[in-house]
Amino acid sequence: MRSDYTLYVVAVIFFVLTTVVSAYQVEFRDVWVVTTAVLGLLFIGLGYSQRPKPQPVAATTTVEILTATPPPAPPPVASPVTEVVEPRPVAVTETILPRLRLTKIRGIGQKRAGQLKALGINNLMDLANASPKDLAAKLNVSPKMTGRWIDSAKQLTGKS
């Protein structure tokens, strides 16, 4: 609880005490009323001084970046032999699949991917070729869950 709230509560208690003392016939009633009212005002002031201060907003400054002109590029050197390489068609499994991570599968995070790699399943192709029951037994999870992982891996790799 913030300290200013605590001080406000004490001030309210003093004001309630002032009201109670003024309602009853108490010895030195005037002194009690003035004292409790002054203490209530004092605690309100203390609470006000203890409130959190608003954080100033940082002024934004504009910085000009001076750019120098780059030096001129050297003239290109002509190579004596120019070789033209024709692009060859590459199978999808050859380039993309090794780069896809096991974490692309819903339900497989970093920790589970580490467990799968410890079992020898390093990419989606390995996962697509795995047996759901064997994998479930080794990881101590439901075969239904491993079946979903394997189905997702098959979809991503294009295996049916």
Contact map, one row per residue, 1 for C-alpha under 8 A:
1110110000000000000000000000000000000000000000000000000000000000000000000000000000000000000000000000000000000000000000000000000000000000000000000000000000000000
1111110000000000000000000000000000000000000000000000000000000000000000000000000000000000000000000000000000000000000000000000000000000000000000000000000000000000
1111111000000000000000000000000000000000000000100110000000000000000000000000000000000000000000000000000000000000000000000000000000000000000000000000000000000000
0111111100000000000000000000000000000000000001111110000000000000000000000000000000000000000000000000000000000000000000000000000000000000000000000000000000000000
1111111110000000000000000000000000000000000000100000000000000000000000000000000000000000000000000000000000000000000000000000000000000000000000000000000000000000
1111111111000000000000000000000000000000000000100000000000000000000000000000000000000000000000000000000000000000000000000000000000000000000000000000000000000000
0011111111100000000000000000000000000000001101100000000000000000000000000000000000000000000000000000000000000000000000000000000000000000000000000000000000000000
0001111111110000000000000000000000000000001100100000000000000000000000000000000000000000000000000000000000000000000000000000000000000000000000000000000000000000
0000111111111000000000000000000000000000000000000000000000000000000000000000000000000000000000000000000000000000000000000000000000000000000000000000000000000000
0000011111111100000000000000000000000001001000000000000000000000000000000000000000000000000000000000000000000000000000000000000000000000000000000000000000000000
0000001111111110000000000000000000000011111100000000000000000000000000000000000000000000000000000000000000000000000000000000000000000000000000000000000000000000
0000000111111111000000000000000000000001000000000000000000000000000000000000000000000000000000000000000000000000000000000000000000000000000000000000000000000000
0000000011111111100000000000000000000001000000000000000000000000000000000000000000000000000000000000000000000000000000000000000000000000000000000000000000000000
0000000001111111110000000000000000011011000000000000000000000000000000000000000000000000000000000000000000000000000000000000000000000000000000000000000000000000
0000000000111111111000000000000000011001000000000000000000000000000000000000000000000000000000000000000000000000000000000000000000000000000000000000000000000000
0000000000011111111100000000000000000000000000000000000000000000000000000000000000000000000000000000000000000000000000000000000000000000000000000000000000000000
0000000000001111111110000000000000010000000000000000000000000000000000000000000000000000000000000000000000000000000000000000000000000000000000000000000000000000
0000000000000111111111000000000111011000000000000000000000000000000000000000000000000000000000000000000000000000000000000000000000000000000000000000000000000000
0000000000000011111111100000000010000000000000000000000000000000000000000000000000000000000000000000000000000000000000000000000000000000000000000000000000000000
0000000000000001111111110000000000000000000000000000000000000000000000000000000000000000000000000000000000000000000000000000000000000000000000000000000000000000
0000000000000000111111111100100110000000000000000000000000000000000000000000000000000000000000000000000000000000000000000000000000000000000000000000000000000000
0000000000000000011111111000110010000000000000000000000000000000000000000000000000000000000000000000000000000000000000000000000000000000000000000000000000000000
0000000000000000001111111000000000000000000000000000000000000000000000000000000000000000000000000000000000000000000000000000000000000000000000000000000000000000
0000000000000000000111111100000000000000000000000000000000000000000000000000000000000000000000000000000000000000000000000000000000000000000000000000000000000000
0000000000000000000011111110100000000000000000000000000000000000000000000000000000000000000000000000000000000000000000000000000000000000000000000000000000000000
0000000000000000000010011111100000000000000000000000000000000000000000000000000000000000000000000000000000000000000000000000000000000000000000000000000000000000
0000000000000000000000001111100000000000000000000000000000000000000000000000000000000000000000000000000000000000000000000000000000000000000000000000000000000000
0000000000000000000000000111111100000000000000000000000000000000000000000000000000000000000000000000000000000000000000000000000000000000000000000000000000000000
0000000000000000000011001111111110000000000000000000000000000000000000000000000000000000000000000000000000000000000000000000000000000000000000000000000000000000
0000000000000000000001000001111111000000000000000000000000000000000000000000000000000000000000000000000000000000000000000000000000000000000000000000000000000000
0000000000000000000000000001111111100000000000000000000000000000000000000000000000000000000000000000000000000000000000000000000000000000000000000000000000000000
0000000000000000010010000001111111110000000000000000000000000000000000000000000000000000000000000000000000000000000000000000000000000000000000000000000000000000
0000000000000000011011000000111111111000000000000000000000000000000000000000000000000000000000000000000000000000000000000000000000000000000000000000000000000000
0000000000000000010000000000011111111100000000000000000000000000000000000000000000000000000000000000000000000000000000000000000000000000000000000000000000000000
0000000000000000000000000000001111111110000000000000000000000000000000000000000000000000000000000000000000000000000000000000000000000000000000000000000000000000
0000000000000110110000000000000111111111000000000000000000000000000000000000000000000000000000000000000000000000000000000000000000000000000000000000000000000000
0000000000000110010000000000000011111111100000000000000000000000000000000000000000000000000000000000000000000000000000000000000000000000000000000000000000000000
0000000000000000000000000000000001111111110000000000000000000000000000000000000000000000000000000000000000000000000000000000000000000000000000000000000000000000
0000000000100100000000000000000000111111111000000000000000000000000000000000000000000000000000000000000000000000000000000000000000000000000000000000000000000000
0000000001111110000000000000000000011111111100000000000000000000000000000000000000000000000000000000000000000000000000000000000000000000000000000000000000000000
0000000000100000000000000000000000001111111110000000000000000000000000000000000000000000000000000000000000000000000000000000000000000000000000000000000000000000
0000000000100000000000000000000000000111111111000000000000000000000000000000000000000000000000000000000000000000000000000000000000000000000000000000000000000000
0000001101100000000000000000000000000011111111100000000000000000000000000000000000000000000000000000000000000000000000000000000000000000000000000000000000000000
0000001100100000000000000000000000000001111111110000000000000000000000000000000000000000000000000000000000000000000000000000000000000000000000000000000000000000
0000000000000000000000000000000000000000111111111000000000000000000000000000000000000000000000000000000000000000000000000000000000000000000000000000000000000000
0001001000000000000000000000000000000000011111111100000000000000000000000000000000000000000000000000000000000000000000000000000000000000000000000000000000000000
0011111100000000000000000000000000000000001111111110000000000000000000000000000000000000000000000000000000000000000000000000000000000000000000000000000000000000
0001000000000000000000000000000000000000000111111110000000000000000000000000000000000000000000000000000000000000000000000000000000000000000000000000000000000000
0001000000000000000000000000000000000000000011111110000000000000000000000000000000000000000000000000000000000000000000000000000000000000000000000000000000000000
0011000000000000000000000000000000000000000001111111000000000000000000000000000000000000000000000000000000000000000000000000000000000000000000000000000000000000
0011000000000000000000000000000000000000000000111111100000000000000000000000000000000000000000000000000000000000000000000000000000000000000000000000000000000000
0000000000000000000000000000000000000000000000000111110000000000000000000000000000000000000000000000000000000000000000000000000000000000000000000000000000000000
0000000000000000000000000000000000000000000000000011111000000000000000000000000000000000000000000000000000000000000000000000000000000000000000000000000000000000
0000000000000000000000000000000000000000000000000001111100000000000000000000000000000000000000000000000000000000000000000000000000000000000000000000000000000000
0000000000000000000000000000000000000000000000000000111110000000000000000000000000000000000000000000000000000000000000000000000000000000000000000000000000000000
0000000000000000000000000000000000000000000000000000011111000000000000000000000000000000000000000000000000000000000000000000000000000000000000000000000000000000
0000000000000000000000000000000000000000000000000000001111100000000000000000000000000000000000000000000000000000000000000000000000000000000000000000000000000000
0000000000000000000000000000000000000000000000000000000111110000000000000000000000000000000000000000000000000000000000000000000000000000000000000000000000000000
0000000000000000000000000000000000000000000000000000000011111000000000000000000000000000000000000000000000000000000000000000000000000000000000000000000000000000
0000000000000000000000000000000000000000000000000000000001111100000000000000000000000000000000000000000000000000000000000000000000000000000000000000000000000000
0000000000000000000000000000000000000000000000000000000000111110000000000000000000000000000000000000000000000000000000000000000000000000000000000000000000000000
0000000000000000000000000000000000000000000000000000000000011111000000000000000000000000000000000000000000000000000000000000000000000000000000000000000000000000
0000000000000000000000000000000000000000000000000000000000001111100000000000000000000000000000000000000000000000000000000000000000000000000000000000000000000000
0000000000000000000000000000000000000000000000000000000000000111110000000000000000000000000000000000000000000000000000000000000000000000000000000000000000000000
0000000000000000000000000000000000000000000000000000000000000011111000000000000000000000000000000000000000000000000000000000000000000000000000000000000000000000
0000000000000000000000000000000000000000000000000000000000000001111100000000000000000000000000000000000000000000000000000000000000000000000000000000000000000000
0000000000000000000000000000000000000000000000000000000000000000111110000000000000000000000000000000000000000000000000000000000000000000000000000000000000000000
0000000000000000000000000000000000000000000000000000000000000000011111000000000000000000000000000000000000000000000000000000000000000000000000000000000000000000
0000000000000000000000000000000000000000000000000000000000000000001111100000000000000000000000000000000000000000000000000000000000000000000000000000000000000000
0000000000000000000000000000000000000000000000000000000000000000000111110000000000000000000000000000000000000000000000000000000000000000000000000000000000000000
0000000000000000000000000000000000000000000000000000000000000000000011111000000000000000000000000000000000000000000000000000000000000000000000000000000000000000
0000000000000000000000000000000000000000000000000000000000000000000001111100000000000000000000000000000000000000000000000000000000000000000000000000000000000000
0000000000000000000000000000000000000000000000000000000000000000000000111110000000000000000000000000000000000000000000000000000000000000000000000000000000000000
0000000000000000000000000000000000000000000000000000000000000000000000011111000000000000000000000000000000000000000000000000000000000000000000000000000000000000
0000000000000000000000000000000000000000000000000000000000000000000000001111100000000000000000000000000000000000000000000000000000000000000000000000000000000000
0000000000000000000000000000000000000000000000000000000000000000000000000111110000000000000000000000000000000000000000000000000000000000000000000000000000000000
0000000000000000000000000000000000000000000000000000000000000000000000000011111000000000000000000000000000000000000000000000000000000000000000000000000000000000
0000000000000000000000000000000000000000000000000000000000000000000000000001111100000000000000000000000000000000000000000000000000000000000000000000000000000000
0000000000000000000000000000000000000000000000000000000000000000000000000000111111000000000000000000000000000000000000000000000000000000000000000000000000000000
0000000000000000000000000000000000000000000000000000000000000000000000000000011111000000000000000000000000000000000000000000000000000000000000000000000000000000
0000000000000000000000000000000000000000000000000000000000000000000000000000001111100000000000000000000000000000000000000000000000000000000000000000000000000000
0000000000000000000000000000000000000000000000000000000000000000000000000000001111110000000000000000000000000000000000000000000000000000000000000000000000000000
0000000000000000000000000000000000000000000000000000000000000000000000000000000011111000000000000000000000000000000000000000000000000000000000000000000000000000
0000000000000000000000000000000000000000000000000000000000000000000000000000000001111100000000000000000000000000000000000000000000000000000000000000000000000000
0000000000000000000000000000000000000000000000000000000000000000000000000000000000111110000000000000000000000000000000000000000000000000000000000000000000000000
0000000000000000000000000000000000000000000000000000000000000000000000000000000000011111000000000000000000000000000000000000000000000000000000000000000000000000
0000000000000000000000000000000000000000000000000000000000000000000000000000000000001111100000000000000000000000000000000000000000000000000000000000000000000000
0000000000000000000000000000000000000000000000000000000000000000000000000000000000000111110000000000000000000000000000000000000000000000000000000000000000000000
0000000000000000000000000000000000000000000000000000000000000000000000000000000000000011111000000000000000000000000000000000000000000000000000000000000000000000
0000000000000000000000000000000000000000000000000000000000000000000000000000000000000001111101100000000000000000000000000000000000000000000000000000000000000000
0000000000000000000000000000000000000000000000000000000000000000000000000000000000000000111111100000000000000000000000000000000000000000000000000000000000000000
0000000000000000000000000000000000000000000000000000000000000000000000000000000000000000011111111000000000000000000000000000000000000000000000000000000000000000
0000000000000000000000000000000000000000000000000000000000000000000000000000000000000000001111111100000000000000000000000000000000000000000000000000000000001000
0000000000000000000000000000000000000000000000000000000000000000000000000000000000000000011111111100000000000000000000000000000000000000000000000000000000000000
0000000000000000000000000000000000000000000000000000000000000000000000000000000000000000011111111110000000000000000000000000000000000000000000000000000000000000
0000000000000000000000000000000000000000000000000000000000000000000000000000000000000000000111111111000000000000000000000000000000000000000000000000000000000000
0000000000000000000000000000000000000000000000000000000000000000000000000000000000000000000111111111000000000000000000000011100000000000000000000000000000001000
0000000000000000000000000000000000000000000000000000000000000000000000000000000000000000000011111111100000000000000000000011000000000000000000000000000000000000
0000000000000000000000000000000000000000000000000000000000000000000000000000000000000000000000111111100000000000000000000000000000000000000000000000000000000000
0000000000000000000000000000000000000000000000000000000000000000000000000000000000000000000000011111110100000000000000000011000000000000000000000000000000000000
0000000000000000000000000000000000000000000000000000000000000000000000000000000000000000000000000111111100000000000000000011000000000000000000000000000000000000
0000000000000000000000000000000000000000000000000000000000000000000000000000000000000000000000000001111110010000100000000111000000000000000000000000000000000000
0000000000000000000000000000000000000000000000000000000000000000000000000000000000000000000000000000111111111100100000000000000000000000000000000000000000000000
0000000000000000000000000000000000000000000000000000000000000000000000000000000000000000000000000001111111010000000000000000000000000000000000000000000000000000
0000000000000000000000000000000000000000000000000000000000000000000000000000000000000000000000000000011111110000000000000000000000000000000000000000100110000000
0000000000000000000000000000000000000000000000000000000000000000000000000000000000000000000000000000001111110000000000000000000000000000000000000000100000000000
0000000000000000000000000000000000000000000000000000000000000000000000000000000000000000000000000000001011111000000000000000000000000000000000000000100000000000
0000000000000000000000000000000000000000000000000000000000000000000000000000000000000000000000000000011111111111100000000000000000000000000000000000100000000000
0000000000000000000000000000000000000000000000000000000000000000000000000000000000000000000000000000001000111111100000000000000000000000000000000000000000000000
0000000000000000000000000000000000000000000000000000000000000000000000000000000000000000000000000000001000011111110000000000000000000000000000000000000000000000
0000000000000000000000000000000000000000000000000000000000000000000000000000000000000000000000000000000000011111111000000000000000000000000000000000000000000000
0000000000000000000000000000000000000000000000000000000000000000000000000000000000000000000000000000000000011111111100000000000000000000000000000000000000000000
0000000000000000000000000000000000000000000000000000000000000000000000000000000000000000000000000000011000011111111110000000000000000000000000000000000000000000
0000000000000000000000000000000000000000000000000000000000000000000000000000000000000000000000000000000000000111111111000000000000000000000000000000000000000000
0000000000000000000000000000000000000000000000000000000000000000000000000000000000000000000000000000000000000011111111100000000000000000001000000000000000000000
0000000000000000000000000000000000000000000000000000000000000000000000000000000000000000000000000000000000000001111111111100000000000000000000000000000000000000
0000000000000000000000000000000000000000000000000000000000000000000000000000000000000000000000000000000000000000111111111100000000000000000000000000000000000000
0000000000000000000000000000000000000000000000000000000000000000000000000000000000000000000000000000000000000000011111111000000000000000000000000000000000000000
0000000000000000000000000000000000000000000000000000000000000000000000000000000000000000000000000000000000000000001111111000000000000000000000000000000000000000
0000000000000000000000000000000000000000000000000000000000000000000000000000000000000000000000000000000000000000000111111100010000000000000000000000000000000000
0000000000000000000000000000000000000000000000000000000000000000000000000000000000000000000000000000000000000000000111111111011000000000000000000000000000000000
0000000000000000000000000000000000000000000000000000000000000000000000000000000000000000000000000000010000000000000110011111011000000000000000000000000000000000
0000000000000000000000000000000000000000000000000000000000000000000000000000000000000000000000001101110000000000000000001111111000000000000000000000000000000000
0000000000000000000000000000000000000000000000000000000000000000000000000000000000000000000000001101110000000000000000001111111100000000000000000000000011011000
0000000000000000000000000000000000000000000000000000000000000000000000000000000000000000000000001000000000000000000000000011111110000000000000000000000011001000
0000000000000000000000000000000000000000000000000000000000000000000000000000000000000000000000000000000000000000000000011111111111000000000000000000000000000000
0000000000000000000000000000000000000000000000000000000000000000000000000000000000000000000000000000000000000000000000001111111111000000000000000000110010000000
0000000000000000000000000000000000000000000000000000000000000000000000000000000000000000000000000000000000000000000000000001111111000000000000000000011011001010
0000000000000000000000000000000000000000000000000000000000000000000000000000000000000000000000000000000000000000000000000000111111100000000000000000010000000000
0000000000000000000000000000000000000000000000000000000000000000000000000000000000000000000000000000000000000000000000000000011111110110000000000000010000000000
0000000000000000000000000000000000000000000000000000000000000000000000000000000000000000000000000000000000000000000000000000000011111110000000000000000000000000
0000000000000000000000000000000000000000000000000000000000000000000000000000000000000000000000000000000000000000000000000000000001111111000000110110010000000000
0000000000000000000000000000000000000000000000000000000000000000000000000000000000000000000000000000000000000000000000000000000000111111100000100100000000000000
0000000000000000000000000000000000000000000000000000000000000000000000000000000000000000000000000000000000000000000000000000000001111111110000000000000000000000
0000000000000000000000000000000000000000000000000000000000000000000000000000000000000000000000000000000000000000000000000000000001111111111000100100000000000000
0000000000000000000000000000000000000000000000000000000000000000000000000000000000000000000000000000000000000000000000000000000000011111111111101100000000000000
0000000000000000000000000000000000000000000000000000000000000000000000000000000000000000000000000000000000000000000000000000000000001111111110100000000000000000
0000000000000000000000000000000000000000000000000000000000000000000000000000000000000000000000000000000000000000000000000000000000000111111100000000000000000000
0000000000000000000000000000000000000000000000000000000000000000000000000000000000000000000000000000000000000000001000000000000000000011111110000000000000000000
0000000000000000000000000000000000000000000000000000000000000000000000000000000000000000000000000000000000000000000000000000000000000001111111000000000000000000
0000000000000000000000000000000000000000000000000000000000000000000000000000000000000000000000000000000000000000000000000000000000000001101111101100000000000000
0000000000000000000000000000000000000000000000000000000000000000000000000000000000000000000000000000000000000000000000000000000000000001000111111100000000000000
0000000000000000000000000000000000000000000000000000000000000000000000000000000000000000000000000000000000000000000000000000000000011011100011111110000000000000
0000000000000000000000000000000000000000000000000000000000000000000000000000000000000000000000000000000000000000000000000000000000010000000001111111000000000000
0000000000000000000000000000000000000000000000000000000000000000000000000000000000000000000000000000000000000000000000000000000000000001000011111111100000000000
0000000000000000000000000000000000000000000000000000000000000000000000000000000000000000000000000000000000000000000000000000000000011011000011111111110000000000
0000000000000000000000000000000000000000000000000000000000000000000000000000000000000000000000000000000000000000000000000000000000010000000000111111111000000000
0000000000000000000000000000000000000000000000000000000000000000000000000000000000000000000000000000000000000000000000000000000000000000000000011111111100000000
0000000000000000000000000000000000000000000000000000000000000000000000000000000000000000000000000000000011110000000000000000001000000000000000001111111110000000
0000000000000000000000000000000000000000000000000000000000000000000000000000000000000000000000000000000000000000000000000000001111010000000000000111111111000000
0000000000000000000000000000000000000000000000000000000000000000000000000000000000000000000000000000000000000000000000000000000100000000000000000011111111100000
0000000000000000000000000000000000000000000000000000000000000000000000000000000000000000000000000000000010000000000000000000000000000000000000000001111111110000
0000000000000000000000000000000000000000000000000000000000000000000000000000000000000000000000000000000010000000000000000001101100000000000000000000111111111000
0000000000000000000000000000000000000000000000000000000000000000000000000000000000000000000000000000000000000000000000000001100100000000000000000000011111111111
0000000000000000000000000000000000000000000000000000000000000000000000000000000000000000000000000000000000000000000000000000000000000000000000000000001111111111
0000000000000000000000000000000000000000000000000000000000000000000000000000000000000000000000000000000000000000000000000001000000000000000000000000000111111110
0000000000000000000000000000000000000000000000000000000000000000000000000000000000000000000010001000000000000000000000000001100100000000000000000000000011111110
0000000000000000000000000000000000000000000000000000000000000000000000000000000000000000000000000000000000000000000000000000000000000000000000000000000001111111
0000000000000000000000000000000000000000000000000000000000000000000000000000000000000000000000000000000000000000000000000000000100000000000000000000000001111111
0000000000000000000000000000000000000000000000000000000000000000000000000000000000000000000000000000000000000000000000000000000000000000000000000000000001100111
